[in-house]
Amino acid sequence: MKRLFTIDLKNYNPNGKQFRRPSVRGIILDGDNNIAMVYSQKEHYYKFPGGGIENDETHLEALSREIKEETGMTIIPDSVKEFGEVLRIQRLDDTKKDVIFIQQNFYYTCKTKDKIGKQSLDDKEKELGFILKLIPIKEAINTNANFKSDDPFKNQTVEREKQVLEKLYKSIVTQPQ
């Protein structure tokens, strides 16, 4: 999969222990260039539906599971296409300064069989007030561009999503009609 970009904060001990957390993220568009995004009602940012790859899951299995959990929708496996990968490297958090967080985020475009369904959120996702919204891409970009948090880890997560949204928007706008 092609690398879209790398976020490397270089704020870690290069000899530190590595914590790897690969993830998959779904890009679900409708015919009007609206995108299905998970919105945090508590912190006011958008993220692509998706999350960590568990155990021996394939990317497709993890993507299917995460999309179902966060949107209630079922992906059409034959519609899944690679969009790109983002590599993120940074210190895990201030309490674990010797742990390097390395995350490959694999983004896939996909179509779904049905509309928004019942979410199956974990406690953290419920606390953040995650809801699914179908919105114009520019709205998600603008919302994430204005996001600010005291948590540098969260800032990088939202910045990553904003940059992918910008690349997606550019790819749609520049497609021949």
C-alpha positions as CSV (number, residue, x, y, z in Angstrom):
1,M,0.0,0.0,0.0
2,K,1.3,3.4,-0.9
3,R,2.5,5.7,2.0
4,L,0.4,8.9,2.2
5,F,2.6,10.6,4.8
6,T,4.6,10.0,8.0
7,I,4.0,11.7,11.3
8,D,7.2,11.3,13.4
9,L,7.3,13.7,16.4
10,K,10.8,12.5,17.4
11,N,9.8,13.1,21.0
12,Y,10.8,9.6,22.2
13,N,13.9,7.8,23.3
14,P,15.1,6.0,20.1
15,N,16.3,3.1,22.3
16,G,13.0,2.8,24.0
17,K,10.6,-0.2,23.9
18,Q,8.4,-0.2,20.8
19,F,4.7,-0.6,21.1
20,R,3.2,-1.4,17.7
21,R,-0.6,-0.9,17.0
22,P,-1.5,-1.4,13.3
23,S,-5.0,-0.2,12.5
24,V,-7.5,-0.1,9.6
25,R,-9.8,2.8,8.7
26,G,-12.8,2.9,6.4
27,I,-13.5,5.6,3.9
28,I,-17.3,5.4,3.1
29,L,-18.5,8.0,0.5
30,D,-22.0,8.5,-0.8
31,G,-22.6,9.7,-4.4
32,D,-22.6,13.4,-3.4
33,N,-19.1,13.5,-1.9
34,N,-20.4,13.2,1.7
35,I,-18.4,10.9,3.9
36,A,-19.4,8.7,6.9
37,M,-17.3,9.9,9.9
38,V,-17.5,9.1,13.6
39,Y,-18.0,12.4,15.5
40,S,-17.0,12.9,19.2
41,Q,-19.8,14.9,20.7
42,K,-17.6,15.5,23.8
43,E,-14.4,16.7,22.1
44,H,-15.8,17.9,18.8
45,Y,-13.7,16.1,16.2
46,Y,-14.2,13.6,13.4
47,K,-12.4,10.3,12.8
48,F,-12.7,7.6,10.2
49,P,-14.5,4.5,11.4
50,G,-11.9,1.9,12.3
51,G,-9.4,0.8,14.8
52,G,-6.8,-1.7,15.8
53,I,-6.2,-5.0,14.2
54,E,-6.6,-7.8,16.7
55,N,-4.6,-11.0,17.0
56,D,-4.4,-12.7,13.6
57,E,-7.1,-10.7,11.9
58,T,-6.7,-9.9,8.2
59,H,-7.1,-6.2,7.2
60,L,-10.5,-7.1,5.7
61,E,-11.7,-8.9,8.9
62,A,-10.6,-6.0,11.1
63,L,-12.1,-3.4,8.8
64,S,-15.4,-5.3,8.6
65,R,-15.5,-5.7,12.4
66,E,-14.6,-2.0,13.1
67,I,-17.1,-0.6,10.6
68,K,-19.8,-2.8,12.0
69,E,-19.0,-1.7,15.6
70,E,-18.7,2.0,15.0
71,T,-21.4,2.5,12.3
72,G,-23.7,-0.6,12.4
73,M,-23.1,-0.9,8.7
74,T,-21.8,-4.0,6.8
75,I,-19.1,-3.5,4.2
76,I,-19.3,-5.2,0.8
77,P,-16.0,-7.1,0.7
78,D,-15.6,-6.8,-3.1
79,S,-15.8,-3.0,-2.8
80,V,-12.8,-2.6,-0.6
81,K,-9.9,-0.8,-2.3
82,E,-6.6,0.5,-0.9
83,F,-6.4,4.3,-0.4
84,G,-3.1,4.6,1.4
85,E,-1.1,4.2,4.6
86,V,0.0,6.7,7.3
87,L,2.9,5.9,9.6
88,R,2.8,7.5,13.0
89,I,5.7,7.4,15.4
90,Q,5.7,9.3,18.8
91,R,6.2,8.8,22.5
92,L,3.2,6.8,23.9
93,D,2.4,9.4,26.6
94,D,4.1,11.4,29.3
95,T,3.9,8.6,31.8
96,K,5.7,6.2,29.5
97,K,8.5,8.3,28.1
98,D,10.6,5.3,27.1
99,V,7.8,3.7,25.0
100,I,7.7,4.4,21.3
101,F,4.2,4.3,19.8
102,I,4.4,3.0,16.2
103,Q,1.2,2.8,14.3
104,Q,0.6,1.9,10.7
105,N,-2.9,3.2,9.7
106,F,-4.2,1.5,6.6
107,Y,-7.0,3.4,4.9
108,Y,-9.5,1.6,2.6
109,T,-12.4,3.0,0.5
110,C,-15.4,0.7,0.8
111,K,-19.1,0.5,0.2
112,T,-21.7,-0.8,2.6
113,K,-24.8,-2.9,2.2
114,D,-27.0,-0.8,4.4
115,K,-27.3,2.6,6.0
116,I,-26.4,3.6,9.5
117,G,-27.2,0.9,12.0
118,K,-26.8,0.3,15.7
119,Q,-23.4,1.0,17.1
120,S,-21.5,-1.4,19.5
121,L,-19.2,1.1,21.2
122,D,-16.8,0.3,24.0
123,D,-16.8,2.4,27.2
124,K,-14.2,4.9,26.0
125,E,-16.1,5.4,22.7
126,K,-19.3,5.9,24.6
127,E,-17.6,8.4,27.0
128,L,-16.4,10.4,24.0
129,G,-20.0,10.4,22.7
130,F,-19.2,8.8,19.3
131,I,-22.0,9.1,16.8
132,L,-21.9,8.5,13.1
133,K,-22.5,11.5,10.7
134,L,-22.7,11.7,7.0
135,I,-21.3,15.1,6.1
136,P,-19.4,17.0,3.4
137,I,-15.7,16.3,3.5
138,K,-14.9,20.0,3.8
139,E,-16.9,20.2,7.0
140,A,-14.9,17.4,8.6
141,I,-11.6,19.0,7.4
142,N,-12.7,22.4,8.9
143,T,-13.8,20.9,12.2
144,N,-10.6,19.0,12.7
145,A,-8.5,22.0,11.6
146,N,-10.0,23.9,14.6
147,F,-9.5,21.1,17.1
148,K,-7.2,21.8,20.0
149,S,-6.5,19.6,23.1
150,D,-4.2,19.6,26.0
151,D,-3.4,16.0,25.0
152,P,-0.6,16.0,22.3
153,F,-1.5,12.4,21.4
154,K,-5.1,13.3,20.7
155,N,-3.9,16.3,18.7
156,Q,-1.8,14.1,16.4
157,T,-4.7,11.7,15.9
158,V,-7.1,14.4,14.8
159,E,-4.3,16.0,12.6
160,R,-3.7,12.6,10.9
161,E,-7.4,12.3,10.1
162,K,-7.5,15.9,8.8
163,Q,-4.5,15.3,6.5
164,V,-6.1,12.1,5.1
165,L,-9.4,14.0,4.5
166,E,-7.5,16.6,2.6
167,K,-5.8,14.0,0.4
168,L,-9.1,12.3,-0.2
169,Y,-10.8,15.6,-1.1
170,K,-8.0,16.5,-3.5
171,S,-8.2,13.1,-5.1
172,I,-12.0,13.5,-5.6
173,V,-11.8,17.1,-6.9
174,T,-9.0,16.2,-9.4
175,Q,-10.7,13.1,-10.8
176,P,-11.7,13.5,-14.5
177,Q,-15.4,13.8,-15.0
